């Protein structure tokens, strides 16, 4: 029987209202998640990309003074994992533990500063899922029925006829496939439990229309609205135990296993203490996901939450995928990028910088070795690293101090210099806007433009040519270096969420203490404004070498290899 909607709509409505931005203003808590990653295969570049985006937002909120919580982890139930474990001749839990550790190791090595690493095989998660199921069952939102339809084992998903098309398998045989993923589907008929997804269509539409920033970027918000133009069929939320043993049994019915996506999505609640105390974190949830799992996060998950009377996520941040040389990554093409190997090759911070500088959430991005080398050499080694080396070198700064600013000397500044000062002064506001909307590439573009302006300022006035024997020239030299170091301090502070190791080395070299690296410390060129600069006259930190070592392109490596071959 259909539930008496009048009895259950009230909690749904209040949950919709909870998804507003004002909670962040009233509450200094922030909760960011990656998807939990499926352990049927090893980590790839896309997994690292999701984690780096979430880590950047987490570090950004910490920089602003928020109490931020950041969860990642692994999704360990389902038919694909059951089959992968069998193929590897391992017990499912042993198989899951081994692959989960590879994800944890990748994230730890790439400075992913998660505060919680969740595995869906943990007891705390099973308890949360069982409670969540019981809430939906007790509200009459889950019922037992017979389901018949197309099912993709690869996607762990049932599909409507409009989502299925014809294709040929490798042997030339005609098969049915998912139009979205290309994976093979089979017709399945079984008795299982159904969730009344159809009831929630108007509430989901209401949520998205009233919260235009709920799914970002806008392109994906429109995609979800488009899906909601059609009726939503009720959703199968269990599988027969005879088909799927590796999962959480349905409470009160050991013959059925809870659908892997319902199980997996509840992880976001498990982390914050559900079903016990979770009020501090759940209303301020932000999810980072790939576009391939948008349907599960923007349709199913909000519907489940509405049904349970819980607040909806504040924002679902969606990103696109990475291609290699313009082609989708696949084992058959041999173009899969190993994130472990490439992080070692380009350094952790180098890899983070490239992914966030080149990654555009709205569209797929292309990854090539030489593109990484070119970008990192230009922006980290030459532009930012070169500026730091030049302004802290003993030849220009023999006393190794943060020199004094002289307002009279700064009268020699030209129009371009004042434009640079204005750009750096407004940079925190510009960067904040882009970090908040997950357009990190735009924030890095703005920082990079300012770094170029600062290099232009130093080059224009060539302080190394000034004759220090004259006090007037010494004051101007000190002022040039002071302005450049102030710019570097702002860049180093703002880059902390993206390149934490490089930022730490830069700020340490400038003598900036750990407690002086937050959002509230972004006052730029205070002496220019007529107030005291706390860094003036302070000794610089020790020189730890180049900020970022230049990298070699594949062509340069091949040349070297060719030369050494001739020498032999």
N, C-alpha and C positions, 0 to 999 in steps of 0.2 A: 504494500500500500504506500501511496505517496505521503510523506510526512506532512503534518499540519503546518504549512509554511508560516502562518501567523505566529506560531509558538517559537519558531527558530530564526525568523528574519531579524528580530531586534539585535541579537548579538552580531549578526553579519553586518548590519548597518553601523554599529558602533565600531566594529573592527575596521571598516572602510575609513571612518573618520580618523582612526589612529595613524593612518599613513601620511600624515602631513609633516612639513618641515619644521613646524614650531617646536616639536619635541626636542630637536637638536639644540634649539635655543634655550629651552628650559632645562635641559639635561646635558651634562658634559660627557655622557657615555657615547661610545661609537662602537658598532659591531660590524666587522667586515668578514666575508667568507669567500673562499674559492668553491667551485664544485668539488665534491669528493670524487677522486679519480678512480676509474674502474681498473681493477688489478688483473684483467685478463691478458694484458700485455705490458711491456716496459714503458717507462716515461718517455715522452717525445717533446718536441719544441713547443707545441701548443699547450701542454700541461705547464711547462715552465712559464710561458707567457701569461697564463691566467694567474699563476702564483705571484709573478713579479708585479702585475697590475695591482693585485690586492695588497701586496706588501708595501707598495708605493703609497697607496691610500692610507694604510694603517700608520706608516711612518709620518705621513703628512699630518694626520690627526694628532699624533703624539707631539709633533713639532708645534702644533697650535695649542697644546695644553689639554687635549681631550684625554679621558681615560678610555683607551681603545683596546678592543679585544679582536683577535684575528685567528680564525679557524680554517684549517685545511685538513686533509686526510684522505682515506681510501674507502671506496664502495666495494664491498667484498661478497655480496650475495648475488644469486642469479644463475640462470642456465649457462650463460657463456663461461662463467667462472667454473661451474661444475664440470663443463666439458673440457676446459683448458687444463684443470687439475687432473682429470682422467687421462688426457693426452700426455701429460708430464709424469704420469704414474705416481702422483703424490696425493696425500690426503688434502681436501680442500683448504683446511685451516693452515696447514704447513705451506701450501702453495701461496695462499693469500699473505701470510706473514713475510715470506721471502720477497714478494713483489712490493708489498707495502713498505718494507725497509728500504727498497731502492728509491721509492718516491721520497721518503723521509730524508735519506742521505743526499739526494739531489737538492732538495729545498734547503737543508742545513748548509750544504757547501756553497749555495748561491745566496747566502745571507737572507733567506726568507724567514722573517722574524715572527713566525706563528706563535700564538700563545696557547693554542690547543691543537693537538693532532688527533683527529677522531677516526676510529675504525668501526665499521658497522657490525663487526663481530664481537664488539665489547658488550658486556652485560648491561652497562648503563644505557646503551643505545637500545638494546632489546626491550628494556623496561619502558623507555620513552615511546617506542613504536607500539607496544602492546596497549599502553594507556591511551595514546592518540587514536588507535583503532577503536578502542572501547567507547571513547567519547563520540566518535562518528556513528558507531553502531547504536548507542543508546539514544541518539537523536533521530534515528530512523533514516540516516543518510547512506547506510550500507544495507543492501538486501541480497539474498541469495537468488541467483537466476541462471539461466542457460545462455552462454555466449557463443556466438558463431561469427567468424570473420577471419580476415587476413592477419597473420602474425609474423613479425620479423624477429627471429632469435637474436640476430646481430644487434638490433636496436632495442631489444627487450620491449617491443611496443606493438599494440594492436593498431591496425590501419583501416580507414574507411575505403570503400571502392574507388573513390576519386583520388586517393593517395597511392594507388597501385597501377602499374603499367606492365607491358610485355617487354621481354628482353631475351637474348640468347645466352646460355651459359657457355663456358669454355669448350664444351663438346659439341656445341651447335644446337643443343636442345632448347626448345622454347620454355621459358619460366616466367613467373610473375615476380616483380621486384617493387621495392619502395621507390616512388618517384623522387623522394627527397634524398635518400641515402644511397640508392642503387643496390641495396642489399636484398637478397632473395627472401620471399615471403611464402608462407604455406597456409592453406585453409585449415582452420582449427575450430573444433566444436567441443565445448566442455562445460560442465556445470561449475560455476564459481561465484564469487561475491562481486557485486557491482556497486559502484559509487554513483550517487545521483548528480552527476556533473551537469546534466541538462537543466537542473533547477537554477544553476548559478550564473547562467549567461547574462541576465540583466544586471546582476550585482557586479560582475566583472567589467561589463561595459561602463557602468556607473563609476567604478573605481578608476578606470583608465581615463575617462572623459574629465573627471574632477581632479585627477592627478596627472597632468600631461608630462610630468618628469618622472613618473613611476618606472617607466622602461626607457632606458637611454642607450644609444642615441635615438633621435626621433624616428629614424627609418624603421627601427625594430618596434617602436611603439605603434607605428602605423601597421606593421605586419600583424601584430596581435589584434588590433582593432579589425583588420580585414578578416582574420580567422573568425572573429565573433559576429560577423555578418551572417554566418550560417548557424544552424542549430548545433548544439554540442550533444553528441550521443553520450549516454551513461558509460562510465569507464569501468572496465574489468580491473579489480584490485586484488585478485588472488589467482593462483594457479593450482592445479591438482597436485597433491604431494607426490603422486606416482610419477609425474613428469619432472617436478622440481623439488628435490629434497634439500638443496643447499639454500636455506633461507629461514626466516622466522615464521613458525606456524601461526595460523590464524587462532587467536584466543578462543578456546572452547570448541575448536574444530581442527583436530590434528591431521585431517585428511586434506587440508588446504594450506598453501604457503602464501604469505603476503607478497603481493606484487613488488618487484624490486624497486620501482621508482617511488612508491609510497614509502617503503622502508628507507630508501636513501635520502629522500627530501627531509625526513624528520631529523636527520643528523644536525641540521641547523638549530633545532630546538634542544637536542640532547646536550650540545656543547654548553648552552647557557643554563642548564640545570632543570629543564623540563622533565617530569611534570611538577617538580617542586618549585622552589623560588627561581623565577626567570624574568621577573618584571623589569629589572634594571636594564637588561640587554635586549630583550626581544623587540620592544617597540622601535629600536634604532638600528635595525638590521639592514645591511647593504650586501647584495649578492653580486659577485663577479662571475659571469658565465660566458661560454662560447656560444655562438649563434646556433649551433646544431642542437642545443638543448633548451632553446627558448620556449618551446611549447610546454615542456614539463615545468618550467619555472614561472612562466607568465600566464598559464591557464590552469594546469592541474594543482600546482602548489598554492596559489591564492585561493582556489576553490576549496581545497582541503582546510586551509587556515580559516576561511570564512565559516566553513561548516563546524569547525572546532571552537568558533567564537574568539579567535586570536587575532591580534593586529597583523596587518599585512606588512611586507618589507617596505622600507622607505624608498629604496631604489634598486632596480635590477639593472646592473651595468653589463651591457652585452658587447663582446668583441668579436671580430671576424677572424679568419684563419690565415695561416702562413703557407705560401707556396714556395717552391724552390725552382728557380729558373723559369718561372711562369707556369709550372706544373704542380698539381696536387702531390703531396708527399705520399709515397706508397712503397712497400717493400719490393713489389715487383719491378718498379722503376729504379730501385736502388738509390733513391734520393732522400731517404729519411735522415733528418739531422739529429745526431745524438747530442742531447743537451749537456751531458757530462763532458764529452770530448771537446765540444765547442766552448764551453765555459772555461776549460783549462787552456784552450788555445788563445782565447781573447780576453781572459780574466773574468772573474765573476761580475765585476762592475762594468767591464766593457760589454759583456753580453746583456746585462740589464739595460745599459744606456742605449744600445742599438735597438733592442726590442721596444723600448718605450719611446725612443726618438723616431723610429720608422713605423711603428705600429699605429695604424689609423683604425679606430673601432668600427667605422662605417663600412669599410671595404677590405678585401683580402690584400695582404702585403707580401712582397717577394723577398726571399732570403737568398743571398749569394755570398760566398766567402769574400770576394773582392769588394763588395758593397759595404760589408762590415768593416774591413780594413780601411777603406777610404774614409768612411765617416769617423771612425775612432781616431785615426791619425789626424784628421783635419780639426776636429772639435775638442778632443780630450788631450792629445799629445801636443799639437802645434798651438792651437788658439788658447786654451785654458792653461795647459802646462807651461807653454812658452811665456805667457804673461806672468805667471807666478815666478818662474826661474829668473826672468829678466828683472823683476822688481825686488827680489830678495837676494840677488847675486851680490857678493862682497864688493865687486867693482862699482856697483851703483849704490849699494847700501853697506858701506864698510863697518858701520857701528852695529849692524844687525838689529835695528830697532824699528818700531812703528813710528816714522818721523812726524814732526810737527807740521800742521797746516797753517799757512800764513795767508790771511784774507787779502792783504795788500798785494802779495805776490800773485794771487789768483786773478788779479786784474788783467794779467797777460793772457788769460784764457780767451779763446775765440768762440764764435757762435756754435760751431760743432761740439765744442766742449760742454757748453751749457745744455745743448740738446742731449748729450750723453748723460749728464747729471740728472736731467729731468727724466730720462728713460729709466735709469737705474733706481731713482726715487720711486717711480710708479711700478717698478717691476714686481714687488711682492703682491700688489693688487691684481696685476695681470696674471701672474702665476697662480694665485689663489683661485681665480675664476676658472682657469683651465684644469687645475688639479681636481677641483670640485666636480667638474663635468666629465672627468676621466679623459679629457683631451690632453694627456700628458705630453704628447708630441708637440702641441702648440706652446705649452709652458717651456719646453726645452728649446724650441725655436726662438722664443722671446729671450731666454737666457743667453743662447748662443749669439743672437744679434747684438746684445749688450756687451758680451765679451769681445766681439769684433770691434765695437765702438771704443772700448777701453784700450784695446791694442792700437787702434788708430790714434787715440789721444796720446799715448806714450810715444808712438812713432813720430807723430806730428811735432812734438816738442823736444824729442831726442835728448833726454836729460843727461845722457853719457857725454854729450858735447859741451855741457855747461862747465864753466870754470869755477870750481868750488873755492878758489882763493878769494873770491868776492862774496861777501855775506849775502848780497842781494841775489846772486846766482844760486848760492847754497840754499837759501830760503825757497826759491822757485823749484829747485831740484827736489827738496824735501816735500814740497806741496804736491808736485807731480806724483811722487811715489806714494804719499799719503792717500791721494785720491784713488790711485790704482789699487792700493791695498784695501781701501774701503770697498771698492767695487768687488774685489776678490772675496772679501768677507761676506758680502751679500750673496754672491753666486754660490759660495761654499755652503752657506746656511740653507739656501733654497734647493740646492742639489742633494741634500741629505736623504730625502726619500728615494731618490733614483740611484745614486752611486754612494752608498754610505762609507765605503772604505776610502775612496778618493776624497770625499768631502772631509772626512776626519783628518787625513794627511794634510790637506790644504789648510784647514782651520788651525791645526796644531802648529804648522809652520808659521802661521801668522801670530801665534801666541794667544789665540782665542780659547778660553777655558771651556770645559764641558757645559757649565751652567750658563754660558753666554751664547748658546747656539740655538735658541728657540725663536718662535715667531715674534715675541715681544722684544727681541734684541735686534730687529731689522731696522733700526734707526740709521739712516744713511747720511754720512758726511755732516755730522752734528756741528763741527766747527764752522762749516759754511753757513749754518743757520745761526751761529753765534752762541751755541751751547757747548758744554765740555764733552770731549771725546774720551771715553774711558780707556781707549787703547793707545792713545798718543804717548810716546815716550817709553812704551813697554818693550821689553826685549822680545825679539822673534823667537819662535821655537827652533829646535835643531833641524838641520837640513837632512831629510831622509831620502834624498835623491830625486830622480825624475818623478813627476806626478803620475805620468802614464807613458810607458815605453812605446815607441813607434812599432807598428806591426808590419810584417812583410806580406805582400800580395802573393797569390799563387804563382804569378809570372816571375816575380823576383826570386821566389824559392826555387822555381824550376831552373832559372838562370844559374843560381848558385850551385845547384846540384849538377848541372851540365858542366860548369867550370871545374868543380872538384873531380868530376869524372875524367876530364881531360888531363888534369894534373897527375892522376894516377897512371 
